[in-house]
Amino acid sequence: MLAFAPLHDAVGAAGRALTWFTTLLEPLARDAATAAAIVVLTVVVRLLISPLTLAQVRGERRRAALAPEVRELQRRYADDPARLQGELFALYRANGASPVSGCLPLLLQAPVLLVMYRLFSTGDGGTGLLDERLAGVPLGHHLGDGPVGAALPLFGALLAALLALAWWTSRRMRRAAAATGTVAGTPTQGPGAAVLGRLLPLLPYTTVLVALVLPLAAVIYLVTTTGWSALEQAVLRRPRPAPAGIDMR
């Protein structure tokens, strides 16, 4: 049990924060105050990791600016995939465009989703949040628990939003791969590249599958954070001139 102590502490802290936000929002949101508090807490989390998101966007722009050099490396080492991979990572490292940095914001959000799941599935934290509802549906309700009040239309609306966001994100990923000449830092040509290029744009749709087994509160978090990501993509990833420090030869 000691190994789970940090998780228990995180769940308790999240429960206290949600309770505080719920009390603050209750005069405006009334019965939906806890659901609104989840949205507010999600936005706070995303603001806290926004420096990493900005670093991710800068890395994407550098990789896009390096696309001509990437294509030249692909032409030069077309018959040597191992050498091509090494040259690509060396090129990215020299220009501060590591593809690994793009994973950090996503990795940091995973623990928050786990905390939200435990908070509304086990009652950890002792805050009584399992009794809270949205449109008459308990926030701890799972889709597999059957119809309770407005559960089906509520889950249906949230899943539809996730599906639309997944489609938009997938389309952006395809465009980014075409602009940079790589998919997640790997060449778009060579063994396995075609398979990787087809699979990675499908990853955003996994949020819809994950939502099928989450309690309502965690689905609200998932929709909010995915929508925030889409807003960031629309605002921060607008086409801009290539950075002056990158050699475009």
C-alpha positions in Angstrom: 0.0 0.0 0.0 2.9 2.3 0.6 3.7 2.3 -3.1 0.3 4.0 -3.8 0.7 6.7 -1.1 1.7 9.4 -3.7 -1.4 8.6 -5.8 -3.6 8.7 -2.7 -2.2 12.0 -1.7 -2.7 13.4 -5.3 -6.3 12.2 -5.3 -6.9 13.9 -1.9 -5.3 17.1 -3.1 -7.4 17.0 -6.3 -10.6 16.4 -4.3 -9.9 19.3 -2.0 -9.2 21.6 -5.0 -12.5 20.5 -6.7 -14.4 21.0 -3.6 -13.0 24.5 -3.3 -13.8 25.4 -6.9 -17.3 23.8 -6.5 -18.1 26.1 -3.5 -16.8 29.1 -5.5 -18.9 28.3 -8.6 -22.0 27.2 -6.9 -23.8 30.6 -6.9 -23.4 30.7 -10.7 -23.5 27.0 -11.8 -25.8 25.7 -9.0 -26.3 21.9 -9.6 -23.6 21.8 -12.3 -21.0 23.4 -10.0 -18.9 20.3 -9.6 -18.9 19.7 -13.4 -17.9 23.3 -13.9 -15.2 22.9 -11.3 -13.7 20.0 -13.2 -13.6 22.2 -16.3 -11.9 25.0 -14.3 -9.4 22.6 -12.7 -8.5 21.2 -16.2 -7.8 24.7 -17.5 -5.6 25.4 -14.5 -3.6 22.2 -15.2 -3.2 23.1 -18.9 -2.0 26.6 -18.0 0.6 25.1 -15.7 2.0 22.9 -18.4 1.7 25.6 -21.1 5.5 26.4 -21.1 6.0 22.8 -22.3 3.4 23.2 -24.9 5.1 26.4 -26.2 8.4 24.4 -26.4 6.6 21.7 -28.3 5.2 24.3 -30.8 8.6 25.8 -31.3 10.1 22.4 -32.0 7.4 21.7 -34.6 8.2 25.0 -36.3 11.9 24.2 -36.4 11.2 20.8 -37.8 9.0 22.3 -40.5 11.7 24.8 -41.4 14.2 21.9 -41.7 12.0 20.0 -44.1 14.2 20.7 -47.2 17.2 19.4 -45.3 15.2 16.4 -44.2 14.3 15.6 -47.8 17.9 15.9 -48.9 18.9 13.4 -46.2 16.2 11.1 -47.2 17.4 11.2 -50.8 21.1 10.8 -49.8 20.6 7.8 -47.4 17.5 6.2 -49.1 19.3 2.8 -49.0 20.6 3.1 -45.4 17.7 3.6 -43.0 19.9 3.3 -39.9 22.2 6.0 -41.1 19.2 8.2 -42.1 17.7 7.9 -38.6 21.0 8.9 -37.0 21.4 11.9 -39.4 17.9 13.1 -38.8 18.3 13.1 -35.0 21.6 14.8 -35.3 20.0 17.5 -37.5 17.2 18.0 -35.0 19.6 18.1 -32.0 21.8 20.7 -33.7 18.8 22.9 -34.3 17.0 22.3 -31.0 14.1 20.5 -32.6 14.0 17.2 -30.7 10.8 15.2 -31.6 10.7 13.7 -28.1 9.7 17.1 -26.6 6.4 16.9 -28.3 5.4 14.0 -26.0 5.9 15.8 -22.7 2.6 17.7 -22.5 0.6 14.5 -23.2 2.6 12.4 -20.7 2.0 15.0 -17.9 -1.8 14.9 -18.5 -2.0 11.1 -18.1 -1.6 11.2 -14.3 -4.3 13.8 -14.0 -6.7 11.5 -15.9 -5.8 8.7 -13.5 -6.4 10.9 -10.5 -9.8 12.0 -11.9 -10.7 8.3 -12.5 -9.9 7.2 -9.0 -11.5 10.3 -7.5 -14.9 9.5 -9.1 -14.6 5.7 -9.2 -13.4 4.8 -5.7 -14.3 7.8 -3.5 -10.6 8.3 -2.5 -10.0 11.6 -0.9 -13.0 11.5 1.4 -14.6 14.6 -0.2 -18.1 13.1 -1.1 -17.7 14.0 -4.8 -19.3 10.7 -5.8 -22.7 12.1 -4.7 -22.4 15.1 -7.1 -24.4 15.1 -10.4 -24.8 16.7 -13.8 -28.2 16.8 -15.3 -29.3 14.2 -12.8 -26.5 11.8 -13.7 -23.9 10.9 -11.0 -20.4 12.1 -11.9 -19.2 8.6 -11.0 -21.5 7.0 -13.5 -20.0 4.8 -16.3 -21.6 4.3 -19.6 -21.7 0.6 -18.9 -23.8 1.1 -15.8 -26.9 1.5 -17.9 -29.3 4.4 -18.5 -29.7 6.7 -15.5 -31.7 9.9 -16.2 -30.0 11.8 -19.0 -26.9 9.5 -19.1 -27.2 8.3 -22.7 -27.7 11.8 -24.3 -25.1 13.3 -22.0 -22.5 10.7 -22.8 -23.5 10.8 -26.4 -22.9 14.5 -26.7 -19.5 14.2 -25.0 -18.4 11.3 -27.2 -19.5 13.2 -30.3 -17.4 16.2 -29.2 -14.4 13.9 -28.7 -15.0 12.3 -32.1 -15.0 15.7 -33.8 -11.9 16.8 -31.9 -10.1 13.6 -32.8 -10.9 14.1 -36.5 -9.6 17.6 -36.4 -6.4 16.6 -34.6 -5.8 13.7 -36.9 -6.1 16.0 -40.0 -3.6 18.4 -38.4 -1.1 15.5 -37.7 -1.3 14.5 -41.4 -0.6 18.0 -42.5 2.3 18.4 -40.0 3.9 15.1 -41.3 3.6 16.4 -44.9 5.2 19.7 -43.9 8.1 18.3 -41.9 8.8 15.2 -44.0 8.7 13.0 -40.9 6.1 11.3 -38.7 6.9 11.7 -35.0 10.5 12.3 -35.8 10.9 9.3 -38.1 11.3 9.4 -41.9 8.2 9.2 -44.0 10.0 6.9 -46.3 11.7 3.5 -45.7 10.8 0.3 -43.9 7.8 0.6 -41.6 7.3 4.3 -42.4 4.1 3.8 -44.3 2.6 1.8 -41.5 3.7 4.4 -38.9 2.3 7.1 -41.1 -1.1 5.4 -41.2 -1.2 4.5 -37.5 -0.2 7.8 -35.8 -3.0 9.9 -37.2 -5.4 7.4 -35.8 -4.1 7.8 -32.2 -6.4 10.8 -31.4 -9.4 8.5 -31.9 -8.2 6.4 -28.9 -9.6 9.2 -26.6 -13.1 8.1 -27.7 -12.4 4.5 -26.8 -10.9 5.5 -23.5 -14.0 7.6 -22.7 -16.2 4.5 -23.0 -14.8 3.1 -19.8 -14.4 6.3 -17.8 -16.8 7.8 -15.3 -18.6 10.9 -16.4 -16.3 13.2 -14.4 -13.2 11.9 -16.2 -15.0 12.1 -19.6 -15.7 15.8 -18.9 -12.0 16.2 -18.1 -11.0 14.4 -21.3 -13.3 16.6 -23.4 -12.0 19.8 -21.8 -8.3 19.0 -22.1 -8.8 17.7 -25.7 -10.7 20.9 -26.6 -8.0 23.0 -25.0 -5.4 21.2 -27.1 -7.4 21.9 -30.3 -7.6 25.6 -29.3 -3.8 25.7 -28.8 -3.3 24.1 -32.2 -5.5 26.7 -33.8 -3.9 29.6 -32.1 -0.2 28.6 -31.6 0.4 26.5 -34.7 -0.6 29.1 -37.3 1.9 29.2 -40.2 4.8 31.7 -39.5 8.0 32.5 -41.3 10.9 30.2 -40.6 13.1 31.1 -37.6 16.0 33.3 -38.7 18.6 31.1 -37.1 18.0 28.0 -39.3 20.0 27.4 -42.3 17.6 26.6 -45.2 20.3 25.5 -47.7 
